Amino acid sequence: MKLLTSKCYPNSVHVLLISGAYHNLISFTATTIPLHNLLSSSPLRAMNDTVDKLVIFLAKRDGIDKLVKTFQYVSKLIHWHTQSSQPSIANRFKQWELASGLSRKAFRSGRFLTGFNTLRRSPGHTHLFRFLAILSNSGEMVYFFFDHLLWVSRIGLLDAGLARRMSFISAFGEALGYVFFIVSDLILIKQGVKEEKRLRSMEVVNSEKAIKIRADRVMRFMAIAANLADFVIAIADIEPNPFCNHAVTLGISGLVSAWAGWYRNWPS
């Protein structure tokens, strides 16, 4: 028996089968197969287990960046914890931290174009959001562009003496961008709360729109957490001080940013 043709409907698939051939006579059979039966027996069933989601997550540039960022800041904390008691182990984790940091810079090659494309395609739906988008994405573009130069300085392709200057400019653009990204997210969260109250007053609590507003709010809070954590790391480069430059502060900030990124980029 061979499949000749098929047509999909919302909950079923209509198929036409060739059941056999004998002396040039062919018998056709039309049947309807419930879609859930087809999916349960198909090798192309929906991929939704943890391993499938992890593969999808790691196929993204942001996904692999968050994984390596986790390595970077976990190794920073372990280095801090072991440097006085077990120097040899501490040195190994320091090397892992440095390698992870350089790897992340390589993964981000060309990333500054993301901000440029955002401004080109969807700068915002009001004058306020356009203004915030210009400032936030411009800061991000400066961050990523000079981060590329910092990377090539640290690997020796450019003068290593430029590294400190590139690091300062990159961190300054990064911090500036985070401020305006956070402001944008706070405004959108406030607008979402108002809209949710309006829906609640109309006794429309569990509508699709209300659910989307709540989901969007969670994602924006995650983005704010990540941006605040990265802002602390940027300040450590711009204006070094005992609090921001302490290994524990940097380690925890890096992990908060990384794990917020895991949450935001994990396939639903």
C-alpha positions as CSV (number, residue, x, y, z in Angstrom):
1,M,0.0,0.0,0.0
2,K,1.4,3.4,-1.0
3,L,0.4,7.0,-0.1
4,L,-0.8,8.8,-3.2
5,T,-1.9,12.2,-1.8
6,S,-2.9,13.8,1.4
7,K,-4.7,16.9,2.7
8,C,-4.4,18.4,6.1
9,Y,-7.3,19.7,8.2
10,P,-7.2,21.3,11.7
11,N,-7.6,18.0,13.6
12,S,-7.1,15.3,11.0
13,V,-5.3,14.3,7.8
14,H,-7.3,13.0,4.7
15,V,-5.2,10.5,2.7
16,L,-5.6,8.6,-0.6
17,L,-3.9,5.2,-0.6
18,I,-3.1,2.8,-3.4
19,S,-4.0,-0.6,-2.0
20,G,-2.8,-2.8,-4.8
21,A,-2.5,-3.5,-8.5
22,Y,-3.5,-6.6,-10.4
23,H,-3.8,-6.9,-14.2
24,N,-3.7,-3.1,-14.5
25,L,-6.5,-2.6,-12.0
26,I,-5.7,-0.3,-9.1
27,S,-7.8,0.0,-6.0
28,F,-7.9,3.4,-4.2
29,T,-8.9,3.9,-0.6
30,A,-9.7,7.3,1.0
31,T,-9.4,7.5,4.7
32,T,-9.2,10.2,7.4
33,I,-6.5,9.8,10.1
34,P,-6.8,11.8,13.4
35,L,-3.9,14.1,13.7
36,H,-2.9,13.0,17.2
37,N,-2.6,9.4,16.0
38,L,-0.4,10.5,13.1
39,L,1.9,12.6,15.4
40,S,2.2,9.8,18.0
41,S,3.5,7.3,15.4
42,S,5.5,9.7,13.3
43,P,9.3,10.1,13.6
44,L,8.7,13.8,13.0
45,R,6.6,14.3,16.2
46,A,6.9,17.6,17.9
47,M,10.2,18.1,19.6
48,N,9.5,19.3,23.1
49,D,11.6,17.4,25.7
50,T,14.5,18.9,27.5
51,V,17.3,17.6,25.2
52,D,15.4,18.9,22.1
53,K,15.1,22.3,23.8
54,L,18.7,22.3,24.9
55,V,19.8,21.6,21.3
56,I,17.7,24.4,20.0
57,F,19.0,26.7,22.7
58,L,22.6,26.0,22.0
59,A,22.1,26.5,18.3
60,K,21.4,30.2,19.0
61,R,24.3,32.6,19.3
62,D,22.7,34.0,22.5
63,G,22.3,30.5,23.8
64,I,25.9,29.5,23.5
65,D,26.9,32.9,24.9
66,K,24.9,32.3,28.0
67,L,26.4,28.9,28.5
68,V,30.0,30.2,28.2
69,K,29.1,33.2,30.4
70,T,28.0,30.7,33.1
71,F,31.4,29.0,32.7
72,Q,33.2,32.3,32.9
73,Y,31.6,33.5,36.2
74,V,31.4,30.2,37.9
75,S,35.2,29.8,37.3
76,K,35.7,33.3,38.6
77,L,34.0,32.4,41.9
78,I,35.9,29.1,42.2
79,H,39.2,30.9,41.6
80,W,38.4,33.5,44.3
81,H,37.4,30.7,46.7
82,T,40.5,28.5,46.1
83,Q,43.3,31.1,45.4
84,S,44.6,31.1,49.0
85,S,44.1,27.4,49.9
86,Q,44.7,25.7,46.6
87,P,46.7,28.0,44.2
88,S,47.2,25.4,41.5
89,I,43.5,24.6,41.2
90,A,42.8,28.4,41.4
91,N,45.1,29.0,38.5
92,R,43.3,26.4,36.3
93,F,40.0,28.1,36.9
94,K,41.6,31.5,36.2
95,Q,42.7,30.2,32.8
96,W,39.1,28.9,32.2
97,E,37.7,32.2,33.1
98,L,40.0,34.1,30.7
99,A,39.5,31.6,27.9
100,S,35.7,31.9,28.3
101,G,35.8,35.7,28.2
102,L,37.8,35.7,25.0
103,S,35.6,33.0,23.5
104,R,32.5,35.1,24.2
105,K,34.1,38.1,22.4
106,A,34.7,35.9,19.4
107,F,31.1,34.6,19.4
108,R,29.9,38.2,19.4
109,S,31.6,39.1,16.1
110,G,29.3,41.3,14.0
111,R,26.8,41.7,16.9
112,F,26.9,45.5,16.7
113,L,24.9,45.2,13.5
114,T,21.9,44.0,15.5
115,G,21.4,47.4,17.1
116,F,21.8,49.1,13.7
117,N,19.2,46.8,12.1
118,T,16.8,47.4,15.0
119,L,17.0,51.2,14.5
120,R,16.6,50.6,10.7
121,R,13.6,48.3,10.9
122,S,11.6,49.0,14.1
123,P,12.9,52.1,16.0
124,G,9.7,52.4,18.1
125,H,6.0,53.2,17.8
126,T,6.1,56.6,19.5
127,H,8.5,59.6,19.7
128,L,9.5,58.6,23.2
129,F,10.3,55.0,22.3
130,R,12.2,56.1,19.2
131,F,14.3,58.4,21.3
132,L,15.0,55.6,23.9
133,A,15.7,53.1,21.1
134,I,18.3,55.4,19.5
135,L,20.1,56.0,22.8
136,S,20.0,52.3,23.9
137,N,20.9,50.7,20.6
138,S,23.6,53.3,19.9
139,G,25.2,52.5,23.3
140,E,24.9,48.8,22.5
141,M,26.5,49.3,19.0
142,V,29.5,51.2,20.7
143,Y,29.8,48.4,23.2
144,F,29.9,45.6,20.7
145,F,32.1,47.4,18.1
146,F,34.8,48.4,20.6
147,D,34.5,44.9,22.2
148,H,35.6,43.5,18.9
149,L,38.7,45.8,19.0
150,L,39.3,44.8,22.6
151,W,39.3,41.1,21.6
152,V,41.8,41.6,18.7
153,S,44.0,43.7,21.0
154,R,44.0,40.9,23.7
155,I,44.9,38.2,21.2
156,G,47.8,40.3,19.9
157,L,46.5,41.3,16.5
158,L,46.4,45.0,17.5
159,D,48.7,46.7,20.0
160,A,48.0,45.3,23.4
161,G,48.4,48.8,24.9
162,L,45.1,49.7,23.2
163,A,43.2,47.1,25.3
164,R,42.6,49.3,28.3
165,R,41.2,52.2,26.2
166,M,39.0,49.9,24.1
167,S,37.7,48.3,27.3
168,F,36.7,51.7,28.8
169,I,34.9,52.9,25.6
170,S,33.1,49.5,25.3
171,A,32.0,49.5,28.9
172,F,30.8,53.1,28.7
173,G,28.7,52.4,25.7
174,E,27.4,49.2,27.4
175,A,26.4,51.1,30.6
176,L,24.7,53.9,28.6
177,G,22.7,51.4,26.6
178,Y,21.6,49.4,29.6
179,V,20.2,52.6,31.3
180,F,17.9,53.3,28.4
181,F,17.0,49.6,27.8
182,I,15.9,49.5,31.5
183,V,13.9,52.7,31.2
184,S,12.1,51.4,28.1
185,D,11.2,48.1,29.9
186,L,9.9,49.9,32.9
187,I,7.6,52.1,30.8
188,L,6.3,49.0,28.9
189,I,5.7,47.2,32.2
190,K,3.8,50.2,33.5
191,Q,1.7,50.2,30.4
192,G,1.0,46.5,30.6
193,V,-0.1,46.8,34.3
194,K,-2.6,49.6,33.3
195,E,-3.9,47.4,30.4
196,E,-4.2,44.4,32.7
197,K,-6.2,46.5,35.2
198,R,-8.5,47.7,32.4
199,L,-9.1,44.1,31.4
200,R,-9.7,43.1,35.0
201,S,-12.3,45.9,35.4
202,M,-14.1,44.3,32.4
203,E,-13.9,40.9,34.1
204,V,-11.6,39.6,31.4
205,V,-8.9,38.1,33.6
206,N,-7.7,35.0,31.8
207,S,-8.1,36.2,28.2
208,E,-5.4,35.5,25.7
209,K,-4.4,39.2,25.8
210,A,-4.1,39.2,29.6
211,I,-1.9,36.0,29.6
212,K,0.4,37.6,27.0
213,I,0.7,40.8,29.1
214,R,1.7,38.7,32.1
215,A,4.2,36.6,30.1
216,D,5.7,39.8,28.6
217,R,6.1,41.3,32.1
218,V,8.1,38.3,33.3
219,M,10.4,38.6,30.3
220,R,10.9,42.3,30.8
221,F,11.7,41.8,34.5
222,M,14.3,39.2,33.4
223,A,15.7,41.7,31.0
224,I,15.9,44.3,33.7
225,A,17.7,41.9,36.0
226,A,20.2,41.0,33.4
227,N,20.8,44.6,32.4
228,L,21.3,45.7,36.0
229,A,23.8,42.9,36.6
230,D,25.7,43.8,33.4
231,F,25.6,47.5,34.4
232,V,27.5,46.6,37.6
233,I,30.1,44.7,35.6
234,A,30.4,47.7,33.2
235,I,30.9,50.1,36.1
236,A,33.7,47.9,37.3
237,D,35.5,48.8,34.1
238,I,34.6,52.5,33.9
239,E,35.2,53.4,37.5
240,P,37.0,50.6,39.4
241,N,35.9,50.5,43.1
242,P,36.2,47.8,45.9
243,F,32.5,46.8,45.7
244,C,32.0,46.5,41.9
245,N,35.4,45.0,41.3
246,H,35.2,42.4,44.1
247,A,35.2,38.8,42.7
248,V,32.0,37.9,44.5
249,T,30.1,41.0,43.1
250,L,31.3,40.3,39.6
251,G,30.7,36.6,39.9
252,I,27.1,36.9,41.2
253,S,26.3,39.7,38.7
254,G,27.6,37.6,35.8
255,L,25.6,34.6,36.8
256,V,22.4,36.6,37.3
257,S,22.8,38.0,33.8
258,A,23.6,34.6,32.4
259,W,20.7,32.8,34.0
260,A,18.2,35.5,33.1
261,G,19.5,35.1,29.6
262,W,18.9,31.3,29.9
263,Y,15.3,31.9,30.9
264,R,14.6,34.4,28.1
265,N,16.2,32.3,25.4
266,W,15.0,28.9,26.5
267,P,12.5,27.5,23.9
268,S,8.9,27.5,25.2
